[in-house]
Amino acid sequence: MERITELKKELELKRKIAEESRRMALASHGYKPVQSKQELTKPDKIHFATDDRLKNPADNKLNTSEVNDFPKMLRHTRSRSVSVA
């Protein structure tokens, strides 16, 4: 019985503290974050090494007939390598 009485007193004390804390929280004006006038980070332009290696399409003098002949060349090579005995 003593333990129950003791726990009830502790509970009453915690409720009283919680009620005081709730009153203080409701009476306050609330939290307003501070707004910075400066940028937090300074953005840098990203430079990839592949940009230097890209070729200019105007400099590339690729013949379109060579592109069209490439699949034919593969078929031709393949048919030569396969021989029936």
N, CA and C atoms as an extended XYZ file, in Angstrom:
255
Properties=species:S:1:pos:R:3:atomname:S:1:resname:S:1:resid:I:1 pbc="F F F"
N         0.813       -1.196        0.000 N   MET     1
C         0.000        0.000        0.000 CA  MET     1
C         0.859        1.264        0.000 C   MET     1
N         1.954        1.183        0.711 N   GLU     2
C         2.845        2.346        0.772 CA  GLU     2
C         3.411        2.648       -0.615 C   GLU     2
N         3.702        1.582       -1.350 N   ARG     3
C         4.277        1.748       -2.689 CA  ARG     3
C         3.268        2.433       -3.620 C   ARG     3
N         2.008        2.069       -3.522 N   ILE     4
C         0.972        2.673       -4.360 CA  ILE     4
C         0.825        4.151       -4.027 C   ILE     4
N         0.824        4.498       -2.765 N   THR     5
C         0.711        5.891       -2.336 CA  THR     5
C         1.908        6.700       -2.841 C   THR     5
N         3.060        6.092       -2.771 N   GLU     6
C         4.279        6.750       -3.228 CA  GLU     6
C         4.226        6.998       -4.743 C   GLU     6
N         3.766        6.008       -5.503 N   LEU     7
C         3.655        6.162       -6.954 CA  LEU     7
C         2.619        7.217       -7.325 C   LEU     7
N         1.517        7.301       -6.592 N   LYS     8
C         0.500        8.320       -6.852 CA  LYS     8
C         1.054        9.717       -6.628 C   LYS     8
N         1.878        9.895       -5.599 N   LYS     9
C         2.495       11.200       -5.334 CA  LYS     9
C         3.458       11.583       -6.459 C   LYS     9
N         4.236       10.592       -6.917 N   GLU    10
C         5.159       10.858       -8.016 CA  GLU    10
C         4.397       11.239       -9.289 C   GLU    10
N         3.301       10.533       -9.549 N   LEU    11
C         2.484       10.834      -10.717 CA  LEU    11
C         1.895       12.239      -10.634 C   LEU    11
N         1.409       12.624       -9.464 N   GLU    12
C         0.844       13.962       -9.275 CA  GLU    12
C         1.909       15.035       -9.506 C   GLU    12
N         3.120       14.791       -9.023 N   LEU    13
C         4.219       15.737       -9.210 CA  LEU    13
C         4.568       15.866      -10.707 C   LEU    13
N         4.621       14.737      -11.409 N   LYS    14
C         4.934       14.767      -12.846 CA  LYS    14
C         3.829       15.478      -13.623 C   LYS    14
N         2.593       15.278      -13.264 N   ARG    15
C         1.487       15.966      -13.925 CA  ARG    15
C         1.567       17.472      -13.710 C   ARG    15
N         1.931       17.874      -12.493 N   LYS    16
C         2.052       19.293      -12.182 CA  LYS    16
C         3.169       19.931      -13.016 C   LYS    16
N         4.301       19.235      -13.113 N   ILE    17
C         5.434       19.737      -13.906 CA  ILE    17
C         5.044       19.806      -15.380 C   ILE    17
N         4.344       18.789      -15.881 N   ALA    18
C         3.922       18.765      -17.283 CA  ALA    18
C         2.941       19.895      -17.578 C   ALA    18
N         2.040       20.169      -16.644 N   GLU    19
C         1.071       21.248      -16.843 CA  GLU    19
C         1.773       22.604      -16.881 C   GLU    19
N         2.757       22.815      -16.022 N   GLU    20
C         3.519       24.067      -16.041 CA  GLU    20
C         4.280       24.220      -17.359 C   GLU    20
N         4.860       23.121      -17.818 N   SER    21
C         5.593       23.152      -19.079 CA  SER    21
C         4.645       23.454      -20.244 C   SER    21
N         3.451       22.885      -20.216 N   ARG    22
C         2.470       23.129      -21.275 CA  ARG    22
C         2.041       24.591      -21.284 C   ARG    22
N         1.822       25.166      -20.118 N   ARG    23
C         1.437       26.581      -20.033 CA  ARG    23
C         2.528       27.488      -20.590 C   ARG    23
N         3.777       27.182      -20.247 N   MET    24
C         4.901       27.985      -20.753 CA  MET    24
C         5.007       27.868      -22.275 C   MET    24
N         4.787       26.664      -22.795 N   ALA    25
C         4.876       26.459      -24.240 CA  ALA    25
C         3.773       27.212      -24.966 C   ALA    25
N         2.573       27.214      -24.439 N   LEU    26
C         1.464       27.920      -25.067 CA  LEU    26
C         1.625       29.434      -24.968 C   LEU    26
N         2.273       29.911      -23.906 N   ALA    27
C         2.458       31.345      -23.708 CA  ALA    27
C         3.582       31.909      -24.586 C   ALA    27
N         4.474       31.057      -25.053 N   SER    28
C         5.594       31.550      -25.855 CA  SER    28
C         5.108       31.930      -27.251 C   SER    28
N         5.930       32.688      -27.954 N   HIS    29
C         5.578       33.194      -29.277 CA  HIS    29
C         5.880       32.186      -30.378 C   HIS    29
N         6.548       31.145      -30.061 N   GLY    30
C         6.876       30.139      -31.067 CA  GLY    30
C         8.279       30.309      -31.590 C   GLY    30
N         8.687       29.355      -32.355 N   TYR    31
C        10.031       29.332      -32.909 CA  TYR    31
C        10.032       29.940      -34.305 C   TYR    31
N        10.935       30.867      -34.531 N   LYS    32
C        11.109       31.439      -35.858 CA  LYS    32
C        12.565       31.235      -36.260 C   LYS    32
N        12.800       30.503      -37.326 N   PRO    33
C        14.185       30.265      -37.742 CA  PRO    33
C        14.825       31.546      -38.265 C   PRO    33
N        16.114       31.646      -38.096 N   VAL    34
C        16.867       32.803      -38.556 CA  VAL    34
C        17.119       32.649      -40.048 C   VAL    34
N        16.782       33.663      -40.811 N   GLN    35
C        16.996       33.638      -42.249 CA  GLN    35
C        18.354       34.268      -42.561 C   GLN    35
N        19.161       33.540      -43.299 N   SER    36
C        20.478       34.033      -43.666 CA  SER    36
C        20.382       34.942      -44.884 C   SER    36
N        21.178       35.972      -44.921 N   LYS    37
C        21.203       36.895      -46.051 CA  LYS    37
C        22.171       36.409      -47.130 C   LYS    37
N        23.081       35.523      -46.780 N   GLN    38
C        24.079       35.029      -47.722 CA  GLN    38
C        23.705       33.623      -48.179 C   GLN    38
N        24.259       33.248      -49.332 N   GLU    39
C        24.098       31.878      -49.779 CA  GLU    39
C        24.943       30.983      -48.884 C   GLU    39
N        24.417       29.824      -48.563 N   LEU    40
C        25.160       28.915      -47.708 CA  LEU    40
C        26.342       28.299      -48.445 C   LEU    40
N        26.161       27.998      -49.716 N   THR    41
C        27.244       27.436      -50.511 CA  THR    41
C        27.385       28.248      -51.786 C   THR    41
N        28.565       28.238      -52.329 N   LYS    42
C        28.822       28.921      -53.590 CA  LYS    42
C        28.877       27.867      -54.687 C   LYS    42
N        27.935       27.889      -55.612 N   PRO    43
C        27.932       26.867      -56.656 CA  PRO    43
C        29.080       27.070      -57.637 C   PRO    43
N        29.708       25.977      -58.012 N   ASP    44
C        30.771       25.995      -59.012 CA  ASP    44
C        30.279       25.276      -60.250 C   ASP    44
N        30.794       25.708      -61.388 N   LYS    45
C        30.436       25.025      -62.619 CA  LYS    45
C        31.179       23.697      -62.663 C   LYS    45
N        30.451       22.652      -62.998 N   ILE    46
C        31.053       21.320      -63.063 CA  ILE    46
C        31.750       21.177      -64.409 C   ILE    46
N        32.992       20.722      -64.353 N   HIS    47
C        33.754       20.514      -65.578 CA  HIS    47
C        34.146       19.043      -65.632 C   HIS    47
N        33.618       18.353      -66.618 N   PHE    48
C        33.945       16.952      -66.801 CA  PHE    48
C        35.095       16.836      -67.793 C   PHE    48
N        35.968       15.882      -67.585 N   ALA    49
C        37.095       15.688      -68.484 CA  ALA    49
C        36.629       15.221      -69.854 C   ALA    49
N        35.473       14.608      -69.929 N   THR    50
C        34.979       14.135      -71.223 CA  THR    50
C        34.634       15.295      -72.148 C   THR    50
N        34.358       16.468      -71.611 N   ASP    51
C        34.043       17.617      -72.452 CA  ASP    51
C        35.229       17.974      -73.352 C   ASP    51
N        36.435       17.791      -72.858 N   ASP    52
C        37.616       18.096      -73.653 CA  ASP    52
C        37.852       17.047      -74.737 C   ASP    52
N        37.383       15.836      -74.505 N   ARG    53
C        37.627       14.751      -75.444 CA  ARG    53
C        36.565       14.640      -76.528 C   ARG    53
N        35.467       15.351      -76.388 N   LEU    54
C        34.415       15.281      -77.392 CA  LEU    54
C        34.899       15.878      -78.707 C   LEU    54
N        34.543       15.218      -79.766 N   LYS    55
C        34.979       15.695      -81.084 CA  LYS    55
C        33.894       16.576      -81.675 C   LYS    55
N        34.321       17.527      -82.456 N   ASN    56
C        33.400       18.407      -83.146 CA  ASN    56
C        32.825       17.656      -84.350 C   ASN    56
N        31.513       17.586      -84.501 N   PRO    57
C        30.935       16.842      -85.630 CA  PRO    57
C        31.342       17.400      -86.987 C   PRO    57
N        31.644       18.694      -87.064 N   ALA    58
C        32.065       19.287      -88.335 CA  ALA    58
C        33.450       18.791      -88.737 C   ALA    58
N        34.294       18.477      -87.752 N   ASP    59
C        35.645       17.992      -88.046 CA  ASP    59
C        35.636       16.531      -88.463 C   ASP    59
N        34.618       15.841      -88.083 N   ASN    60
C        34.538       14.412      -88.361 CA  ASN    60
C        34.080       14.218      -89.806 C   ASN    60
N        34.934       13.681      -90.647 N   LYS    61
C        34.634       13.499      -92.056 CA  LYS    61
C        34.316       12.031      -92.316 C   LYS    61
N        33.333       11.520      -91.615 N   LEU    62
C        32.942       10.126      -91.744 CA  LEU    62
C        32.059        9.961      -92.964 C   LEU    62
N        32.378        9.025      -93.754 N   ASN    63
C        31.625        8.765      -94.972 CA  ASN    63
C        30.406        7.910      -94.614 C   ASN    63
N        29.238        8.302      -95.087 N   THR    64
C        28.026        7.552      -94.748 CA  THR    64
C        28.018        6.187      -95.405 C   THR    64
N        28.679        6.023      -96.518 N   SER    65
C        28.725        4.707      -97.159 CA  SER    65
C        29.510        3.723      -96.299 C   SER    65
N        30.527        4.228      -95.592 N   GLU    66
C        31.284        3.356      -94.689 CA  GLU    66
C        30.404        2.870      -93.547 C   GLU    66
N        29.539        3.730      -93.052 N   VAL    67
C        28.635        3.351      -91.968 CA  VAL    67
C        27.653        2.296      -92.457 C   VAL    67
N        27.147        2.474      -93.654 N   ASN    68
C        26.201        1.516      -94.208 CA  ASN    68
C        26.874        0.187      -94.547 C   ASN    68
N        28.136        0.216      -94.895 N   ASP    69
C        28.843       -1.009      -95.263 CA  ASP    69
C        29.285       -1.804      -94.043 C   ASP    69
N        29.290       -1.210      -92.883 N   PHE    70
C        29.777       -1.906      -91.697 CA  PHE    70
C        28.988       -3.186      -91.402 C   PHE    70
N        27.651       -3.164      -91.394 N   PRO    71
C        26.925       -4.429      -91.163 CA  PRO    71
C        27.197       -5.460      -92.261 C   PRO    71
N        27.333       -4.990      -93.492 N   LYS    72
C        27.654       -5.913      -94.579 CA  LYS    72
C        29.024       -6.540      -94.370 C   LYS    72
N        29.951       -5.717      -93.882 N   MET    73
C        31.285       -6.227      -93.630 CA  MET    73
C        31.248       -7.312      -92.550 C   MET    73
N        30.456       -7.112      -91.519 N   LEU    74
C        30.354       -8.116      -90.469 CA  LEU    74
C        29.751       -9.409      -91.008 C   LEU    74
N        28.714       -9.296      -91.803 N   ARG    75
C        28.092      -10.494      -92.372 CA  ARG    75
C        29.066      -11.218      -93.299 C   ARG    75
N        29.773      -10.439      -94.067 N   HIS    76
C        30.726      -11.022      -95.009 CA  HIS    76
C        31.824      -11.772      -94.253 C   HIS    76
N        32.344      -11.173      -93.201 N   THR    77
C        33.384      -11.801      -92.405 CA  THR    77
C        32.853      -13.056      -91.727 C   THR    77
N        31.643      -12.988      -91.240 N   ARG    78
C        31.050      -14.112      -90.542 CA  ARG    78
C        30.838      -15.287      -91.502 C   ARG    78
N        30.382      -14.997      -92.697 N   SER    79
C        30.124      -16.080      -93.644 CA  SER    79
C        31.432      -16.745      -94.091 C   SER    79
N        32.539      -16.022      -94.123 N   ARG    80
C        33.820      -16.594      -94.482 CA  ARG    80
C        34.353      -17.499      -93.391 C   ARG    80
N        34.154      -17.062      -92.111 N   SER    81
C        34.739      -17.829      -91.013 CA  SER    81
C        34.010      -19.157      -90.804 C   SER    81
N        32.771      -19.258      -91.224 N   VAL    82
C        32.007      -20.499      -91.062 CA  VAL    82
C        32.155      -21.280      -92.376 C   VAL    82
N        32.758      -22.418      -92.272 N   SER    83
C        32.906      -23.243      -93.463 CA  SER    83
C        32.358      -24.633      -93.165 C   SER    83
N        31.683      -25.178      -94.134 N   VAL    84
C        31.113      -26.511      -93.995 CA  VAL    84
C        32.029      -27.494      -94.690 C   VAL    84
N        32.429      -28.537      -93.973 N   ALA    85
C        33.377      -29.508      -94.542 CA  ALA    85
C        32.665      -30.659      -95.198 C   ALA    85
